[in-house]
Amino acid sequence: MTILVTGGAGYIGSHMVHALVDAGERVVTLDDLSTGFAWAVAPGALLVTGSSGDQTLVEKLIAEHRIHSIIHFAASIVVPESVADPLKYYRNNTANSRNLIECAVKGGVRRFIFSSTAAVYGNPARVPVTEDDPTPPMSPYGSSKLMTETMLRDAGAAHGLDYVILRYFNVAGADPQLRTGQSTRNATHLIKVAVEAALGLRAKIEVFGADYPTRDGTCIRDYIHVSDLIAAHAEALAYLARGGAPATFNCGYGHGFSVIEVIDTVKRVSGVDFRVDYAPRRPGDPAEIIAASQRIRDTLGWKPRFDDLPTIVAHALEWERKLAAWTV
């Protein structure tokens, strides 16, 4: 029996594939390589190049490899881009997910783990935000993910597909063994951009909005180390394997840092004082969003190991140095 990981050549997906291979699982990775990298896929996993929405291909993979579980990462994730090009997001994130879910049902797949997002909460009325709070997304990105959550719940109820929905907060850092990390070209993730500035790979970093109703005027986010997020996926699979009911969990630490606090941490860890410019707010950015994460801790027994911003930054910095050395 095999696990299918869609988007397994990307940032988070490649960490998942490494963890599954480390655990002795058989893994098939499906990725169109539009933002992922073949070299990021762990040795021992089969990489198939293609779309998660290609039903002919997915049905073939499910049958040939006796897929029993799917972990679905493949998605477009840039909030401002989703505002500018919403149909891309509804195609890649929603329509393709619908096709994948249908293939899972037809192929007898038992378990489905879905990579969702805190963007479904929009600009929450309270923080920390719980899984039961309202979900009025502010961007097509958040809407596209919320639609997939709805489809998965309905398909699960109708067809007996067991699932866990994991709502990610701000994922950062890199594999402590430096086998993979955030490698996307022109990435918009704050910590990725800041460490690039620290290494001279960017001339500056821009802060989008300094007039939010927060402690220093910049957005506040809950940053989670990618390895802790991957551990949550492993716990979710184990939970479903022992008969756990379908569930939705926040993946965050329960506390946040502002944009300025993150930049100051990167400067301190790197020892570099890089240029910071201020720019207008970006569309779709909430002021503050922090996870209430007690449910995942209590239900799955999830215990984060890297809940420390300087550690997250240090791992991101080490990965960025490795990437830079490859390109010299």
C-alpha positions as protocol buffer text, in pm:
chain_id: "A"
residue {
  index: 1
  type: MET
  ca { x: 0 y: 0 z: 0 }
}
residue {
  index: 2
  type: THR
  ca { x: 123 y: 345 z: -95 }
}
residue {
  index: 3
  type: ILE
  ca { x: 70 y: 710 z: -2 }
}
residue {
  index: 4
  type: LEU
  ca { x: 15 y: 964 z: -281 }
}
residue {
  index: 5
  type: VAL
  ca { x: 156 y: 1310 z: -207 }
}
residue {
  index: 6
  type: THR
  ca { x: 41 y: 1581 z: -446 }
}
residue {
  index: 7
  type: GLY
  ca { x: 271 y: 1881 z: -466 }
}
residue {
  index: 8
  type: GLY
  ca { x: 544 y: 1669 z: -312 }
}
residue {
  index: 9
  type: ALA
  ca { x: 823 y: 1853 z: -492 }
}
residue {
  index: 10
  type: GLY
  ca { x: 726 y: 2185 z: -335 }
}
residue {
  index: 11
  type: TYR
  ca { x: 829 y: 2347 z: -9 }
}
residue {
  index: 12
  type: ILE
  ca { x: 601 y: 2174 z: 242 }
}
residue {
  index: 13
  type: GLY
  ca { x: 529 y: 1868 z: 31 }
}
residue {
  index: 14
  type: SER
  ca { x: 896 y: 1779 z: -9 }
}
residue {
  index: 15
  type: HIS
  ca { x: 938 y: 1781 z: 371 }
}
residue {
  index: 16
  type: MET
  ca { x: 641 y: 1543 z: 393 }
}
residue {
  index: 17
  type: VAL
  ca { x: 789 y: 1305 z: 137 }
}
residue {
  index: 18
  type: HIS
  ca { x: 1121 y: 1296 z: 325 }
}
residue {
  index: 19
  type: ALA
  ca { x: 938 y: 1221 z: 651 }
}
residue {
  index: 20
  type: LEU
  ca { x: 733 y: 941 z: 496 }
}
residue {
  index: 21
  type: VAL
  ca { x: 1037 y: 782 z: 334 }
}
residue {
  index: 22
  type: ASP
  ca { x: 1223 y: 812 z: 666 }
}
residue {
  index: 23
  type: ALA
  ca { x: 933 y: 622 z: 826 }
}
residue {
  index: 24
  type: GLY
  ca { x: 959 y: 341 z: 570 }
}
residue {
  index: 25
  type: GLU
  ca { x: 643 y: 426 z: 375 }
}
residue {
  index: 26
  type: ARG
  ca { x: 601 y: 373 z: 2 }
}
residue {
  index: 27
  type: VAL
  ca { x: 542 y: 711 z: -157 }
}
residue {
  index: 28
  type: VAL
  ca { x: 433 y: 836 z: -498 }
}
residue {
  index: 29
  type: THR
  ca { x: 476 y: 1210 z: -555 }
}
residue {
  index: 30
  type: LEU
  ca { x: 262 y: 1388 z: -813 }
}
residue {
  index: 31
  type: ASP
  ca { x: 380 y: 1739 z: -903 }
}
residue {
  index: 32
  type: ASP
  ca { x: 364 y: 1951 z: -1216 }
}
residue {
  index: 33
  type: LEU
  ca { x: 696 y: 2114 z: -1118 }
}
residue {
  index: 34
  type: SER
  ca { x: 557 y: 2463 z: -1185 }
}
residue {
  index: 35
  type: THR
  ca { x: 692 y: 2577 z: -849 }
}
residue {
  index: 36
  type: GLY
  ca { x: 852 y: 2258 z: -716 }
}
residue {
  index: 37
  type: PHE
  ca { x: 1183 y: 2088 z: -792 }
}
residue {
  index: 38
  type: ALA
  ca { x: 1255 y: 1728 z: -883 }
}
residue {
  index: 39
  type: TRP
  ca { x: 1574 y: 1733 z: -673 }
}
residue {
  index: 40
  type: ALA
  ca { x: 1367 y: 1813 z: -361 }
}
residue {
  index: 41
  type: VAL
  ca { x: 1189 y: 1476 z: -372 }
}
residue {
  index: 42
  type: ALA
  ca { x: 1342 y: 1224 z: -134 }
}
residue {
  index: 43
  type: PRO
  ca { x: 1535 y: 933 z: -284 }
}
residue {
  index: 44
  type: GLY
  ca { x: 1316 y: 629 z: -262 }
}
residue {
  index: 45
  type: ALA
  ca { x: 996 y: 809 z: -359 }
}
residue {
  index: 46
  type: LEU
  ca { x: 858 y: 785 z: -712 }
}
residue {
  index: 47
  type: LEU
  ca { x: 812 y: 1123 z: -881 }
}
residue {
  index: 48
  type: VAL
  ca { x: 542 y: 1151 z: -1146 }
}
residue {
  index: 49
  type: THR
  ca { x: 520 y: 1481 z: -1335 }
}
residue {
  index: 50
  type: GLY
  ca { x: 162 y: 1590 z: -1387 }
}
residue {
  index: 51
  type: SER
  ca { x: -142 y: 1768 z: -1248 }
}
residue {
  index: 52
  type: SER
  ca { x: -345 y: 1661 z: -946 }
}
residue {
  index: 53
  type: GLY
  ca { x: -651 y: 1752 z: -1154 }
}
residue {
  index: 54
  type: ASP
  ca { x: -565 y: 1507 z: -1434 }
}
residue {
  index: 55
  type: GLN
  ca { x: -818 y: 1238 z: -1354 }
}
residue {
  index: 56
  type: THR
  ca { x: -690 y: 985 z: -1606 }
}
residue {
  index: 57
  type: LEU
  ca { x: -342 y: 1007 z: -1456 }
}
residue {
  index: 58
  type: VAL
  ca { x: -458 y: 1005 z: -1095 }
}
residue {
  index: 59
  type: GLU
  ca { x: -689 y: 708 z: -1147 }
}
residue {
  index: 60
  type: LYS
  ca { x: -399 y: 519 z: -1306 }
}
residue {
  index: 61
  type: LEU
  ca { x: -168 y: 597 z: -1013 }
}
residue {
  index: 62
  type: ILE
  ca { x: -428 y: 494 z: -754 }
}
residue {
  index: 63
  type: ALA
  ca { x: -486 y: 161 z: -926 }
}
residue {
  index: 64
  type: GLU
  ca { x: -124 y: 76 z: -1013 }
}
residue {
  index: 65
  type: HIS
  ca { x: 24 y: 166 z: -676 }
}
residue {
  index: 66
  type: ARG
  ca { x: -267 y: 63 z: -454 }
}
residue {
  index: 67
  type: ILE
  ca { x: -291 y: 408 z: -301 }
}
residue {
  index: 68
  type: HIS
  ca { x: -460 y: 398 z: 40 }
}
residue {
  index: 69
  type: SER
  ca { x: -398 y: 757 z: 151 }
}
residue {
  index: 70
  type: ILE
  ca { x: -363 y: 1094 z: -22 }
}
residue {
  index: 71
  type: ILE
  ca { x: -193 y: 1400 z: 124 }
}
residue {
  index: 72
  type: HIS
  ca { x: -293 y: 1694 z: -91 }
}
residue {
  index: 73
  type: PHE
  ca { x: -49 y: 1989 z: -96 }
}
residue {
  index: 74
  type: ALA
  ca { x: -67 y: 2094 z: -461 }
}
residue {
  index: 75
  type: ALA
  ca { x: -199 y: 2453 z: -476 }
}
residue {
  index: 76
  type: SER
  ca { x: -129 y: 2813 z: -567 }
}
residue {
  index: 77
  type: ILE
  ca { x: -70 y: 3011 z: -248 }
}
residue {
  index: 78
  type: VAL
  ca { x: 10 y: 3380 z: -311 }
}
residue {
  index: 79
  type: VAL
  ca { x: -269 y: 3599 z: -170 }
}
residue {
  index: 80
  type: PRO
  ca { x: -209 y: 3915 z: -383 }
}
residue {
  index: 81
  type: GLU
  ca { x: -181 y: 3703 z: -697 }
}
residue {
  index: 82
  type: SER
  ca { x: -514 y: 3540 z: -614 }
}
residue {
  index: 83
  type: VAL
  ca { x: -675 y: 3884 z: -597 }
}
residue {
  index: 84
  type: ALA
  ca { x: -529 y: 3975 z: -937 }
}
residue {
  index: 85
  type: ASP
  ca { x: -596 y: 3637 z: -1101 }
}
residue {
  index: 86
  type: PRO
  ca { x: -878 y: 3464 z: -911 }
}
residue {
  index: 87
  type: LEU
  ca { x: -970 y: 3219 z: -1186 }
}
residue {
  index: 88
  type: LYS
  ca { x: -622 y: 3065 z: -1169 }
}
residue {
  index: 89
  type: TYR
  ca { x: -683 y: 2990 z: -803 }
}
residue {
  index: 90
  type: TYR
  ca { x: -1030 y: 2848 z: -854 }
}
residue {
  index: 91
  type: ARG
  ca { x: -891 y: 2622 z: -1126 }
}
residue {
  index: 92
  type: ASN
  ca { x: -576 y: 2503 z: -951 }
}
residue {
  index: 93
  type: ASN
  ca { x: -698 y: 2498 z: -592 }
}
residue {
  index: 94
  type: THR
  ca { x: -1068 y: 2420 z: -625 }
}
residue {
  index: 95
  type: ALA
  ca { x: -1142 y: 2250 z: -959 }
}
residue {
  index: 96
  type: ASN
  ca { x: -830 y: 2032 z: -945 }
}
residue {
  index: 97
  type: SER
  ca { x: -907 y: 1935 z: -586 }
}
residue {
  index: 98
  type: ARG
  ca { x: -1260 y: 1838 z: -688 }
}
residue {
  index: 99
  type: ASN
  ca { x: -1117 y: 1607 z: -955 }
}
residue {
  index: 100
  type: LEU
  ca { x: -869 y: 1457 z: -709 }
}
residue {
  index: 101
  type: ILE
  ca { x: -1139 y: 1391 z: -449 }
}
residue {
  index: 102
  type: GLU
  ca { x: -1355 y: 1219 z: -709 }
}
residue {
  index: 103
  type: CYS
  ca { x: -1063 y: 996 z: -807 }
}
residue {
  index: 104
  type: ALA
  ca { x: -1007 y: 910 z: -442 }
}
residue {
  index: 105
  type: VAL
  ca { x: -1371 y: 808 z: -399 }
}
residue {
  index: 106
  type: LYS
  ca { x: -1379 y: 603 z: -720 }
}
residue {
  index: 107
  type: GLY
  ca { x: -1046 y: 439 z: -646 }
}
residue {
  index: 108
  type: GLY
  ca { x: -1133 y: 332 z: -293 }
}
residue {
  index: 109
  type: VAL
  ca { x: -878 y: 554 z: -121 }
}
residue {
  index: 110
  type: ARG
  ca { x: -937 y: 529 z: 253 }
}
residue {
  index: 111
  type: ARG
  ca { x: -780 y: 847 z: 391 }
}
residue {
  index: 112
  type: PHE
  ca { x: -733 y: 1205 z: 270 }
}
residue {
  index: 113
  type: ILE
  ca { x: -527 y: 1481 z: 438 }
}
residue {
  index: 114
  type: PHE
  ca { x: -596 y: 1829 z: 301 }
}
residue {
  index: 115
  type: SER
  ca { x: -359 y: 2123 z: 319 }
}
residue {
  index: 116
  type: SER
  ca { x: -584 y: 2419 z: 399 }
}
residue {
  index: 117
  type: THR
  ca { x: -504 y: 2764 z: 534 }
}
residue {
  index: 118
  type: ALA
  ca { x: -572 y: 3020 z: 804 }
}
residue {
  index: 119
  type: ALA
  ca { x: -677 y: 3250 z: 519 }
}
residue {
  index: 120
  type: VAL
  ca { x: -1023 y: 3093 z: 545 }
}
residue {
  index: 121
  type: TYR
  ca { x: -1076 y: 3300 z: 863 }
}
residue {
  index: 122
  type: GLY
  ca { x: -1030 y: 3633 z: 683 }
}
residue {
  index: 123
  type: ASN
  ca { x: -973 y: 3912 z: 936 }
}
residue {
  index: 124
  type: PRO
  ca { x: -1097 y: 3732 z: 1250 }
}
residue {
  index: 125
  type: ALA
  ca { x: -1300 y: 3916 z: 1509 }
}
residue {
  index: 126
  type: ARG
  ca { x: -1092 y: 3758 z: 1785 }
}
residue {
  index: 127
  type: VAL
  ca { x: -754 y: 3596 z: 1830 }
}
residue {
  index: 128
  type: PRO
  ca { x: -654 y: 3328 z: 1883 }
}
residue {
  index: 129
  type: VAL
  ca { x: -901 y: 3199 z: 1626 }
}
residue {
  index: 130
  type: THR
  ca { x: -1059 y: 2857 z: 1681 }
}
residue {
  index: 131
  type: GLU
  ca { x: -1162 y: 2597 z: 1427 }
}
residue {
  index: 132
  type: ASP
  ca { x: -1528 y: 2676 z: 1497 }
}
residue {
  index: 133
  type: ASP
  ca { x: -1500 y: 3051 z: 1437 }
}
residue {
  index: 134
  type: PRO
  ca { x: -1659 y: 3208 z: 1126 }
}
residue {
  index: 135
  type: THR
  ca { x: -1481 y: 3160 z: 794 }
}
residue {
  index: 136
  type: PRO
  ca { x: -1524 y: 3475 z: 580 }
}
residue {
  index: 137
  type: PRO
  ca { x: -1208 y: 3472 z: 364 }
}
residue {
  index: 138
  type: MET
  ca { x: -1070 y: 3804 z: 236 }
}
residue {
  index: 139
  type: SER
  ca { x: -907 y: 3667 z: -80 }
}
residue {
  index: 140
  type: PRO
  ca { x: -978 y: 3423 z: -363 }
}
residue {
  index: 141
  type: TYR
  ca { x: -693 y: 3214 z: -220 }
}
residue {
  index: 142
  type: GLY
  ca { x: -881 y: 3169 z: 107 }
}
residue {
  index: 143
  type: SER
  ca { x: -1210 y: 3117 z: -76 }
}
residue {
  index: 144
  type: SER
  ca { x: -1060 y: 2854 z: -306 }
}
residue {
  index: 145
  type: LYS
  ca { x: -936 y: 2655 z: -6 }
}
residue {
  index: 146
  type: LEU
  ca { x: -1263 y: 2691 z: 183 }
}
residue {
  index: 147
  type: MET
  ca { x: -1453 y: 2556 z: -117 }
}
residue {
  index: 148
  type: THR
  ca { x: -1231 y: 2250 z: -116 }
}
residue {
  index: 149
  type: GLU
  ca { x: -1293 y: 2199 z: 255 }
}
residue {
  index: 150
  type: THR
  ca { x: -1668 y: 2199 z: 183 }
}
residue {
  index: 151
  type: MET
  ca { x: -1632 y: 1951 z: -103 }
}
residue {
  index: 152
  type: LEU
  ca { x: -1420 y: 1720 z: 109 }
}
residue {
  index: 153
  type: ARG
  ca { x: -1667 y: 1724 z: 398 }
}
residue {
  index: 154
  type: ASP
  ca { x: -1959 y: 1653 z: 166 }
}
residue {
  index: 155
  type: ALA
  ca { x: -1774 y: 1375 z: -18 }
}
residue {
  index: 156
  type: GLY
  ca { x: -1662 y: 1226 z: 310 }
}
residue {
  index: 157
  type: ALA
  ca { x: -2018 y: 1216 z: 442 }
}
residue {
  index: 158
  type: ALA
  ca { x: -2158 y: 1073 z: 117 }
}
residue {
  index: 159
  type: HIS
  ca { x: -1890 y: 818 z: 35 }
}
residue {
  index: 160
  type: GLY
  ca { x: -1716 y: 725 z: 361 }
}
residue {
  index: 161
  type: LEU
  ca { x: -1387 y: 895 z: 276 }
}
residue {
  index: 162
  type: ASP
  ca { x: -1203 y: 964 z: 602 }
}
residue {
  index: 163
  type: TYR
  ca { x: -1026 y: 1298 z: 610 }
}
residue {
  index: 164
  type: VAL
  ca { x: -841 y: 1554 z: 817 }
}
residue {
  index: 165
  type: ILE
  ca { x: -829 y: 1921 z: 719 }
}
residue {
  index: 166
  type: LEU
  ca { x: -521 y: 2105 z: 845 }
}
residue {
  index: 167
  type: ARG
  ca { x: -542 y: 2483 z: 844 }
}
residue {
  index: 168
  type: TYR
  ca { x: -186 y: 2613 z: 821 }
}
residue {
  index: 169
  type: PHE
  ca { x: -78 y: 2940 z: 971 }
}
residue {
  index: 170
  type: ASN
  ca { x: 255 y: 3090 z: 852 }
}
residue {
  index: 171
  type: VAL
  ca { x: 496 y: 2811 z: 766 }
}
residue {
  index: 172
  type: ALA
  ca { x: 869 y: 2884 z: 778 }
}
residue {
  index: 173
  type: GLY
  ca { x: 1209 y: 2728 z: 841 }
}
residue {
  index: 174
  type: ALA
  ca { x: 1370 y: 2428 z: 676 }
}
residue {
  index: 175
  type: ASP
  ca { x: 1456 y: 2064 z: 732 }
}
residue {
  index: 176
  type: PRO
  ca { x: 1712 y: 2062 z: 1017 }
}
residue {
  index: 177
  type: GLN
  ca { x: 1917 y: 1815 z: 810 }
}
residue {
  index: 178
  type: LEU
  ca { x: 1909 y: 2065 z: 519 }
}
residue {
  index: 179
  type: ARG
  ca { x: 1775 y: 1811 z: 272 }
}
residue {
  index: 180
  type: THR
  ca { x: 1504 y: 2053 z: 156 }
}
residue {
  index: 181
  type: GLY
  ca { x: 1364 y: 2395 z: 231 }
}
residue {
  index: 182
  type: GLN
  ca { x: 1184 y: 2697 z: 86 }
}
residue {
  index: 183
  type: SER
  ca { x: 1331 y: 2718 z: -264 }
}
residue {
  index: 184
  type: THR
  ca { x: 1055 y: 2888 z: -464 }
}
residue {
  index: 185
  type: ARG
  ca { x: 1182 y: 3158 z: -696 }
}
residue {
  index: 186
  type: ASN
  ca { x: 1048 y: 3506 z: -614 }
}
residue {
  index: 187
  type: ALA
  ca { x: 886 y: 3375 z: -298 }
}
residue {
  index: 188
  type: THR
  ca { x: 672 y: 3612 z: -93 }
}
residue {
  index: 189
  type: HIS
  ca { x: 706 y: 3444 z: 249 }
}
residue {
  index: 190
  type: LEU
  ca { x: 836 y: 3702 z: 497 }
}
residue {
  index: 191
  type: ILE
  ca { x: 1111 y: 3495 z: 659 }
}
residue {
  index: 192
  type: LYS
  ca { x: 1230 y: 3368 z: 320 }
}
residue {
  index: 193
  type: VAL
  ca { x: 1247 y: 3723 z: 183 }
}
residue {
  index: 194
  type: ALA
  ca { x: 1418 y: 3856 z: 495 }
}
residue {
  index: 195
  type: VAL
  ca { x: 1693 y: 3592 z: 496 }
}
residue {
  index: 196
  type: GLU
  ca { x: 1753 y: 3659 z: 126 }
}
residue {
  index: 197
  type: ALA
  ca { x: 1799 y: 4027 z: 214 }
}
residue {
  index: 198
  type: ALA
  ca { x: 2037 y: 3932 z: 495 }
}
residue {
  index: 199
  type: LEU
  ca { x: 2250 y: 3732 z: 249 }
}
residue {
  index: 200
  type: GLY
  ca { x: 2253 y: 4012 z: -9 }
}
residue {
  index: 201
  type: LEU
  ca { x: 2030 y: 3822 z: -251 }
}
residue {
  index: 202
  type: ARG
  ca { x: 1778 y: 4106 z: -236 }
}
residue {
  index: 203
  type: ALA
  ca { x: 1863 y: 4475 z: -216 }
}
residue {
  index: 204
  type: LYS
  ca { x: 1595 y: 4536 z: 45 }
}
residue {
  index: 205
  type: ILE
  ca { x: 1277 y: 4410 z: 205 }
}
residue {
  index: 206
  type: GLU
  ca { x: 942 y: 4586 z: 185 }
}
residue {
  index: 207
  type: VAL
  ca { x: 696 y: 4607 z: 472 }
}
residue {
  index: 208
  type: PHE
  ca { x: 343 y: 4622 z: 332 }
}
residue {
  index: 209
  type: GLY
  ca { x: 146 y: 4846 z: 565 }
}
residue {
  index: 210
  type: ALA
  ca { x: 251 y: 5003 z: 895 }
}
residue {
  index: 211
  type: ASP
  ca { x: -89 y: 5138 z: 997 }
}
residue {
  index: 212
  type: TYR
  ca { x: -264 y: 4822 z: 1113 }
}
residue {
  index: 213
  type: PRO
  ca { x: -428 y: 4816 z: 1460 }
}
residue {
  index: 214
  type: THR
  ca { x: -144 y: 4611 z: 1608 }
}
residue {
  index: 215
  type: ARG
  ca { x: 129 y: 4679 z: 1866 }
}
residue {
  index: 216
  type: ASP
  ca { x: 370 y: 4830 z: 1610 }
}
residue {
  index: 217
  type: GLY
  ca { x: 137 y: 4891 z: 1315 }
}
residue {
  index: 218
  type: THR
  ca { x: 251 y: 4588 z: 1112 }
}
residue {
  index: 219
  type: CYS
  ca { x: 70 y: 4258 z: 1057 }
}
residue {
  index: 220
  type: ILE
  ca { x: 99 y: 3987 z: 1322 }
}
residue {
  index: 221
  type: ARG
  ca { x: 121 y: 3620 z: 1227 }
}
residue {
  index: 222
  type: ASP
  ca { x: 162 y: 3282 z: 1395 }
}
residue {
  index: 223
  type: TYR
  ca { x: 482 y: 3130 z: 1250 }
}
residue {
  index: 224
  type: ILE
  ca { x: 512 y: 2749 z: 1256 }
}
residue {
  index: 225
  type: HIS
  ca { x: 826 y: 2552 z: 1174 }
}
residue {
  index: 226
  type: VAL
  ca { x: 776 y: 2333 z: 870 }
}
residue {
  index: 227
  type: SER
  ca { x: 901 y: 2024 z: 1056 }
}
residue {
  index: 228
  type: ASP
  ca { x: 635 y: 2069 z: 1326 }
}
residue {
  index: 229
  type: LEU
  ca { x: 373 y: 2105 z: 1053 }
}
residue {
  index: 230
  type: ILE
  ca { x: 489 y: 1780 z: 894 }
}
residue {
  index: 231
  type: ALA
  ca { x: 467 y: 1608 z: 1231 }
}
residue {
  index: 232
  type: ALA
  ca { x: 103 y: 1720 z: 1245 }
}
residue {
  index: 233
  type: HIS
  ca { x: 39 y: 1543 z: 914 }
}
residue {
  index: 234
  type: ALA
  ca { x: 199 y: 1224 z: 1041 }
}
residue {
  index: 235
  type: GLU
  ca { x: -17 y: 1241 z: 1354 }
}
residue {
  index: 236
  type: ALA
  ca { x: -325 y: 1302 z: 1138 }
}
residue {
  index: 237
  type: LEU
  ca { x: -255 y: 991 z: 930 }
}
residue {
  index: 238
  type: ALA
  ca { x: -206 y: 784 z: 1243 }
}
residue {
  index: 239
  type: TYR
  ca { x: -528 y: 926 z: 1389 }
}
residue {
  index: 240
  type: LEU
  ca { x: -729 y: 822 z: 1084 }
}
residue {
  index: 241
  type: ALA
  ca { x: -560 y: 479 z: 1076 }
}
residue {
  index: 242
  type: ARG
  ca { x: -685 y: 408 z: 1427 }
}
residue {
  index: 243
  type: GLY
  ca { x: -1040 y: 504 z: 1334 }
}
residue {
  index: 244
  type: GLY
  ca { x: -1047 y: 874 z: 1415 }
}
residue {
  index: 245
  type: ALA
  ca { x: -1347 y: 1070 z: 1292 }
}
residue {
  index: 246
  type: PRO
  ca { x: -1311 y: 1335 z: 1020 }
}
residue {
  index: 247
  type: ALA
  ca { x: -1177 y: 1655 z: 1174 }
}
residue {
  index: 248
  type: THR
  ca { x: -1041 y: 2002 z: 1113 }
}
residue {
  index: 249
  type: PHE
  ca { x: -737 y: 2132 z: 1301 }
}
residue {
  index: 250
  type: ASN
  ca { x: -547 y: 2459 z: 1320 }
}
residue {
  index: 251
  type: CYS
  ca { x: -171 y: 2423 z: 1278 }
}
residue {
  index: 252
  type: GLY
  ca { x: 0 y: 2704 z: 1468 }
}
residue {
  index: 253
  type: TYR
  ca { x: 167 y: 2771 z: 1801 }
}
residue {
  index: 254
  type: GLY
  ca { x: -90 y: 3004 z: 1956 }
}
residue {
  index: 255
  type: HIS
  ca { x: 120 y: 3319 z: 1961 }
}
residue {
  index: 256
  type: GLY
  ca { x: 235 y: 3565 z: 1699 }
}
residue {
  index: 257
  type: PHE
  ca { x: 506 y: 3806 z: 1588 }
}
residue {
  index: 258
  type: SER
  ca { x: 475 y: 4127 z: 1391 }
}
residue {
  index: 259
  type: VAL
  ca { x: 650 y: 4188 z: 1061 }
}
residue {
  index: 260
  type: ILE
  ca { x: 894 y: 4421 z: 1233 }
}
residue {
  index: 261
  type: GLU
  ca { x: 964 y: 4166 z: 1509 }
}
residue {
  index: 262
  type: VAL
  ca { x: 1041 y: 3901 z: 1247 }
}
residue {
  index: 263
  type: ILE
  ca { x: 1273 y: 4136 z: 1057 }
}
residue {
  index: 264
  type: ASP
  ca { x: 1454 y: 4231 z: 1378 }
}
residue {
  index: 265
  type: THR
  ca { x: 1497 y: 3861 z: 1460 }
}
residue {
  index: 266
  type: VAL
  ca { x: 1645 y: 3791 z: 1117 }
}
residue {
  index: 267
  type: LYS
  ca { x: 1886 y: 4083 z: 1160 }
}
residue {
  index: 268
  type: ARG
  ca { x: 1990 y: 3956 z: 1502 }
}
residue {
  index: 269
  type: VAL
  ca { x: 2035 y: 3591 z: 1399 }
}
residue {
  index: 270
  type: SER
  ca { x: 2217 y: 3678 z: 1075 }
}
residue {
  index: 271
  type: GLY
  ca { x: 2421 y: 3966 z: 1217 }
}
residue {
  index: 272
  type: VAL
  ca { x: 2329 y: 4176 z: 912 }
}
residue {
  index: 273
  type: ASP
  ca { x: 2146 y: 4511 z: 915 }
}
residue {
  index: 274
  type: PHE
  ca { x: 1974 y: 4515 z: 575 }
}
residue {
  index: 275
  type: ARG
  ca { x: 1753 y: 4783 z: 419 }
}
residue {
  index: 276
  type: VAL
  ca { x: 1383 y: 4793 z: 506 }
}
residue {
  index: 277
  type: ASP
  ca { x: 1136 y: 5005 z: 305 }
}
residue {
  index: 278
  type: TYR
  ca { x: 769 y: 5069 z: 372 }
}
residue {
  index: 279
  type: ALA
  ca { x: 498 y: 5023 z: 111 }
}
residue {
  index: 280
  type: PRO
  ca { x: 115 y: 5040 z: 107 }
}
residue {
  index: 281
  type: ARG
  ca { x: -94 y: 4754 z: 238 }
}
residue {
  index: 282
  type: ARG
  ca { x: -146 y: 4455 z: 12 }
}
residue {
  index: 283
  type: PRO
  ca { x: -502 y: 4347 z: -71 }
}
residue {
  index: 284
  type: GLY
  ca { x: -623 y: 4045 z: 125 }
}
residue {
  index: 285
  type: ASP
  ca { x: -393 y: 4081 z: 427 }
}
residue {
  index: 286
  type: PRO
  ca { x: -565 y: 4062 z: 770 }
}
residue {
  index: 287
  type: ALA
  ca { x: -415 y: 4262 z: 1055 }
}
residue {
  index: 288
  type: GLU
  ca { x: -359 y: 3976 z: 1297 }
}
residue {
  index: 289
  type: ILE
  ca { x: -421 y: 3604 z: 1288 }
}
residue {
  index: 290
  type: ILE
  ca { x: -309 y: 3357 z: 1553 }
}
residue {
  index: 291
  type: ALA
  ca { x: -409 y: 2993 z: 1595 }
}
residue {
  index: 292
  type: ALA
  ca { x: -595 y: 2842 z: 1883 }
}
residue {
  index: 293
  type: SER
  ca { x: -420 y: 2504 z: 1868 }
}
residue {
  index: 294
  type: GLN
  ca { x: -549 y: 2316 z: 2171 }
}
residue {
  index: 295
  type: ARG
  ca { x: -768 y: 2087 z: 1961 }
}
residue {
  index: 296
  type: ILE
  ca { x: -480 y: 1940 z: 1763 }
}
residue {
  index: 297
  type: ARG
  ca { x: -269 y: 1904 z: 2076 }
}
residue {
  index: 298
  type: ASP
  ca { x: -546 y: 1726 z: 2265 }
}
residue {
  index: 299
  type: THR
  ca { x: -684 y: 1511 z: 1982 }
}
residue {
  index: 300
  type: LEU
  ca { x: -369 y: 1413 z: 1795 }
}
residue {
  index: 301
  type: GLY
  ca { x: -118 y: 1445 z: 2076 }
}
residue {
  index: 302
  type: TRP
  ca { x: 80 y: 1691 z: 1865 }
}
residue {
  index: 303
  type: LYS
  ca { x: 383 y: 1829 z: 2049 }
}
residue {
  index: 304
  type: PRO
  ca { x: 583 y: 2097 z: 1862 }
}
residue {
  index: 305
  type: ARG
  ca { x: 962 y: 2075 z: 1883 }
}
residue {
  index: 306
  type: PHE
  ca { x: 1065 y: 2403 z: 1718 }
}
residue {
  index: 307
  type: ASP
  ca { x: 839 y: 2666 z: 1876 }
}
residue {
  index: 308
  type: ASP
  ca { x: 1110 y: 2932 z: 1879 }
}
residue {
  index: 309
  type: LEU
  ca { x: 1137 y: 3214 z: 1626 }
}
residue {
  index: 310
  type: PRO
  ca { x: 1520 y: 3242 z: 1632 }
}
residue {
  index: 311
  type: THR
  ca { x: 1544 y: 2866 z: 1563 }
}
residue {
  index: 312
  type: ILE
  ca { x: 1300 y: 2893 z: 1272 }
}
residue {
  index: 313
  type: VAL
  ca { x: 1501 y: 3184 z: 1131 }
}
residue {
  index: 314
  type: ALA
  ca { x: 1833 y: 3004 z: 1184 }
}
residue {
  index: 315
  type: HIS
  ca { x: 1715 y: 2699 z: 988 }
}
residue {
  index: 316
  type: ALA
  ca { x: 1580 y: 2921 z: 708 }
}
residue {
  index: 317
  type: LEU
  ca { x: 1910 y: 3108 z: 697 }
}
residue {
  index: 318
  type: GLU
  ca { x: 2115 y: 2788 z: 683 }
}
residue {
  index: 319
  type: TRP
  ca { x: 1901 y: 2661 z: 397 }
}
residue {
  index: 320
  type: GLU
  ca { x: 1932 y: 2988 z: 207 }
}
residue {
  index: 321
  type: ARG
  ca { x: 2311 y: 2972 z: 239 }
}
residue {
  index: 322
  type: LYS
  ca { x: 2305 y: 2620 z: 98 }
}
residue {
  index: 323
  type: LEU
  ca { x: 2087 y: 2730 z: -194 }
}
residue {
  index: 324
  type: ALA
  ca { x: 2318 y: 3025 z: -264 }
}
residue {
  index: 325
  type: ALA
  ca { x: 2622 y: 2796 z: -264 }
}
residue {
  index: 326
  type: TRP
  ca { x: 2456 y: 2573 z: -525 }
}
residue {
  index: 327
  type: THR
  ca { x: 2413 y: 2865 z: -763 }
}
residue {
  index: 328
  type: VAL
  ca { x: 2770 y: 2997 z: -737 }
}
